[in-house]
Amino acid sequence: MLKNHLIMMVNAIILIVLGVYGYIISSSPTALIAPGIGLILLVLAIPTKNEKHVAAHIAVALTLITSVTFLIVGIRRGNALVIAMGVITFICFDLYVLNFILRKKRREEAKQTV
């Protein structure tokens, strides 16, 4: 299973690249929201790598809010690029949660063997 900080970094890079591409093709300043969120996720990936749980939980919450917002806005506007960012971000959110569940399960199993 991938570590959460790696998932976060991949998601951030995707948001930055697709957001900049969206800005280039549309010249709309709102297209820069995705790169801004991507930069925040890149910054949060550093403390997440060092097992800082608060940063990880903030990043997961930001990822969920971002994915839902992008999906709603993308569907309402009929913008496939925004929908794609929303779907990718939601998949990353799912991977975060799955990783948290697996880690908790491993910790509980380790406690039972001791």
Secondary structure, 3 states (H helix, E strand, C coil): CCCHHHHHHHHHHHHHHHHHHHHHHHCCHHHHHHHHHHHHHHHHHHHHHCCCHHHHHHHHHHHHHHHHHHHHHHHHHCCHHHHHHHHHHHHHHHHHHHHHHHHHHHHHHHHHHC
